[in-house]
Amino acid sequence: MTDSVIDNFVSWFANQQGLLDTSSMGIVDFPGHGRGAVALKDIPEDHTLFSIPRGLTLSTRTSTLPTLMGHAWKEHGLHEGWVGLILCMMWEESRGAESKWSGYLSVLPEKFDTPMFWEEDDLKELQGTAVVDKIGRNDAERDYYEKLVPAVKSRPDLFPEDKLERYFSVERYHLNGSRILSRSFHVEKWKGEHTEGDSDEEGAGGAEDESAMDVDPQEASAAANVDELVQEDAPGSDAEEPQLVVEAEEDDSDDEDREDPADVAMVPMADMLNARFESENAKLFYEERELKMVSTKPIKAGEQIWNTYGDPPNSDLLRRYGHVDVVQLRPPLSGTGNPGDVVEVGADLVVSVASKKVKYDLQERVDWWLEEADDDVFILRTDCELPEELVSFLRLLLQSEDEWKKTAKKSKLPKPKVDKDVLDIAIDVLEARLKAYPTSIKDDEKLLSPGSVEQLSLNKKNAVIVRLGEKRILQGTLTQLRSQVAALSASSRKRSRDDDKGGRGKKARK
């Protein structure tokens, strides 16, 4: 981003009633992080860096497009998920200087290094990681073909034919979806607030989860022109059904717990700040009429100003933003990586391993577990501890038939008590999970060593960092579990020796 582009953006921000303390904060390019915010002087804690009028955020609540489309907004399903916001962004961009957000949209990224845009060879490097299963191009494109395209075709007055190819193609759809995934904020409506974009349909449906707009790079790119696209068959679920033994069903009954799509907003200036693990020194605060970015600790002149995105694992950082965090790890792990990394272990894998150890059918127990606990994925973290939920699930699977009947009758999950049987199966599960990766820990460490890492492309380097972080968690957890098994075995042998000595002693006294 050139100085002139930044200057134009700052001028636009000021013209739209945004307030930026230009004596304290500047926008520059940081090596390895892209553009970001820098402290131009020492900044004290609790200092307002900039403020943004709520009306300057871009959402389905602030754009006029939902109101202009009237009832058709809901009829086309644009009130659900992110498809409505994507269409608003496409439409505002197509309006050029007429759009209130023209100065903001012009500085948004035109390309991403996220896996959704990777080639097949690069994607193979992510095999076994938590990234792969969270890319869903089919779902995203289904919304494009079944909702957005018909809506666009129905209103040529809003979406002129000569602008379709440039602004409303499936490629622009994916690009804007990625912009939302990587840069949006959750901005709830202030109580009593009414804005220009409000409509009766707003908020009538729940949002999809944040991964709904991920795209699967394995799918071929569609044609660019909407007129051509609408003639093609809308993509359905053409992928093979996953062979899962365990899968929790989605509960659509409680809409109150689901996110209002109108709360998802693009926030100019706030998304200029980068984030890094436990580096936050500024935070966005929400007030009735404006949003404020405020320093949360003193910041020295020349230091980067960091926002926070909740310290996600590298798998999420790569999928959302196209980068990874590498800092010093904490015991029991060593070396560098992301202390926020996680490994997902599917309940289907646990059942598959456990079923080889028992002689009874487990399906009834699995169904009961999903009803009571609603957990079909267990999360391992860098503390390398076995999750209590996984221990409880393993104990359920290992119960005798009589114990299982008592558990089901009480409707109470088994206590997460670890014993040798639980540890043995847990070890088998984690060893099986480790085999999901195409390379070993030593292979990856060699790839990232000086002299080798320089030969890797950015995509492959990031993929190796992600999978190595996950494998280290698995290996670290396995090490601790094996130590526990050894300790239990040693304790058992000691008790046996003590019992033998006690028995011989009693016999000698007779």
Stockholm file with secondary structure:
# STOCKHOLM 1.0

chainA/1-510         MTDSVIDNFVSWFANQQGLLDTSSMGIVDFPGHGRGAVALKDIPEDHTLFSIPRGLTLSTRTSTLPTLMGHAWKEHGLHEGWVGLILCMMWEESRGAESKWSGYLSVLPEKFDTPMFWEEDDLKELQGTAVVDKIGRNDAERDYYEKLVPAVKSRPDLFPEDKLERYFSVERYHLNGSRILSRSFHVEKWKGEHTEGDSDEEGAGGAEDESAMDVDPQEASAAANVDELVQEDAPGSDAEEPQLVVEAEEDDSDDEDREDPADVAMVPMADMLNARFESENAKLFYEERELKMVSTKPIKAGEQIWNTYGDPPNSDLLRRYGHVDVVQLRPPLSGTGNPGDVVEVGADLVVSVASKKVKYDLQERVDWWLEEADDDVFILRTDCELPEELVSFLRLLLQSEDEWKKTAKKSKLPKPKVDKDVLDIAIDVLEARLKAYPTSIKDDEKLLSPGSVEQLSLNKKNAVIVRLGEKRILQGTLTQLRSQVAALSASSRKRSRDDDKGGRGKKARK
#=GR chainA/1-510 SS CCHHHHHHHHHHHHHTTCEECTTTEEEEEETTTEEEEEESSCBCTTCEEEEEEGGGSBSTTTSSHHHHHTTHHHHTTTTSTTHHHHHHHHHHHHTGGGSTTHHHHTTSCSCCCSGGGCCHHHHHTTTTSTTGGGCCHHHHHHHIIIIIHHHHHHCTTTSCHHHHHHHSSHHHHHHHHHHHHHHCEECCCCTTCCCTTCCTTTTSSCCCCGGGGCCCTTSCCCCSCHHHHTTSCCCCCCSCCCCCSCCCCCCCSCGGGSCCGGGEEBCTTGGGSEECTTCCCEEEEECSSEEEEEESSCBCTTCEEEECCCCCCHHHHHHHHSCCCCEECCTTSCSEECTTCEEEEEHHHHHHHHTTTCSSCCHHHHHHHHHHTCCSEEEEETTCCCCHHHHHHHHHHHCCHHHHHHHHHHTCCCCCCCCHHHHHHHHHHHHHHHTTSSSCHHHHHHHTSTTTGGGSCHHHHHHHHHHHHHHHHHHHHHHHHHHHHHHHHHHHHHHHHHHHHHHHHHHHHC
#=GC SS_cons         CCHHHHHHHHHHHHHTTCEECTTTEEEEEETTTEEEEEESSCBCTTCEEEEEEGGGSBSTTTSSHHHHHTTHHHHTTTTSTTHHHHHHHHHHHHTGGGSTTHHHHTTSCSCCCSGGGCCHHHHHTTTTSTTGGGCCHHHHHHHIIIIIHHHHHHCTTTSCHHHHHHHSSHHHHHHHHHHHHHHCEECCCCTTCCCTTCCTTTTSSCCCCGGGGCCCTTSCCCCSCHHHHTTSCCCCCCSCCCCCSCCCCCCCSCGGGSCCGGGEEBCTTGGGSEECTTCCCEEEEECSSEEEEEESSCBCTTCEEEECCCCCCHHHHHHHHSCCCCEECCTTSCSEECTTCEEEEEHHHHHHHHTTTCSSCCHHHHHHHHHHTCCSEEEEETTCCCCHHHHHHHHHHHCCHHHHHHHHHHTCCCCCCCCHHHHHHHHHHHHHHHTTSSSCHHHHHHHTSTTTGGGSCHHHHHHHHHHHHHHHHHHHHHHHHHHHHHHHHHHHHHHHHHHHHHHHHHHHHC
//
